[in-house]
Amino acid sequence: MKFGVVIFPGSNCEQDVIHAVRLLGHEASFVWHGDTDISGFDAMVLPGGFSYGDYIRTGAVARFSPVMAEVARFAEKGGPVIGICNGFQILCEAHLLPGALLRNQGLKFLCETVTLRVEASACQWLDLPEGTLVRVPINHNEGNYICDAETLAHMEAKGQIVLRYCEADGSRSASGSAPNGALDDIAGICNEAGNVFGLMPHPERVCDPAVGGTDGQAFFTAIARRLSEVAS
């Protein structure tokens, strides 16, 4: 399986993704933001960072990069796309995912490891059982997910909420467990088809047992298995 990792001016997590994917036994190559041909890739990754310096809004300029038109076409055909941190913000700006990401509650940059609870969802990128807890780092200033009530209800009904922030025991605080103030403790969502997945935490940073653990491996291995099954 070959992953394409898009680099925008200001991306800074692309090397982490490349390392994680190759460590798990797959191919990975960089894709420049100005490219208009992503044929040959089985899955696309929009990594974290500060694309275009977060000018105007996070992801607002990157959304118009030439490569994003190709990513949108790839996704419309069922191709798997994952956006991590800034990549999630770009997917929302490009309307490949609903909602938006605002400044963190408290207006402070957050860099810490959080507990996430896996929800029952349509997401093709993750096949961990509902209720599974994983520990994954966050590193963002605009991770406060928001959408209107109608969109939230629709996502609930369609199984689009993939991950929620929670307490260490898996429970959710009545005052909210999201360190950034995200609506309904949402940490990651997918589209209705399940092939486009966006999340604020960084699973690529916990794929190598030598440097952080293995809780992030499932975020890349599940999609590889699915595509292998389809191919066979």
TAURWO-V439260 format. One line per field, one symbol per residue. phi: phi as a letter, one per 20 degrees, with the letter a starting at -180 (. if undefined). psi: psi as a letter, one per 40 degrees, with the letter a starting at -180 (. if undefined). burial: I if it has 9 or more other C-alpha atoms within 8 Angstrom, else O. Layout:
BEGIN
phi: ???
psi: ???
burial: ???
END
This chain:
BEGIN
phi: .deddfddgofbdffffgffffgendebcfcffefccdfneebdcdefqcglmlfmbfnfeggefgfffffffgffenffccddlgfffffffemecenbddgggnlcfdbaeceddfdfbefeebcffgnfdcdcfdabdcdefbbefffffffffemeeeccfbfgenfdffeodffengglmfdaccfffnedccbefdffecddffcrocfefffdfffffffffffe
psi: hhhhhhhiheieeddddddddddeeiihiihideiehfieidiihhiiaghfffhciheddddeidddddddddddeehhhhhhbddddddddefeiiaihiiihefihhgihihihhihieheehfiihehhihhiigidgeghiiidddddddddefehdiiiiideeihidehehdeehhffhdiiiiddeehhhidigdeefdheeeeaededdedddddddddddd.
burial: IIIIIIIIIIIIIIOIIIOIIIIOOIIIIIIIIOIOOIOOIIIIIIIIIIIIOIOOOIIIIIIIIIIIIIIIOIIOOOIIIIIIIIIIIIIIIIOIIIIIIIIIIOOOIIOOOIIIIIIIIIIIIIOOOOOOIIIIIIIIIIIIIIIOOOIIOOIIOIIIIIIIIIIOOIOIOOOIIIOIIIIOIIIIIIIIIIIIIIIIIIIIIIIIOOOIIIIIIIIIIIIIOIIIOOOO
END
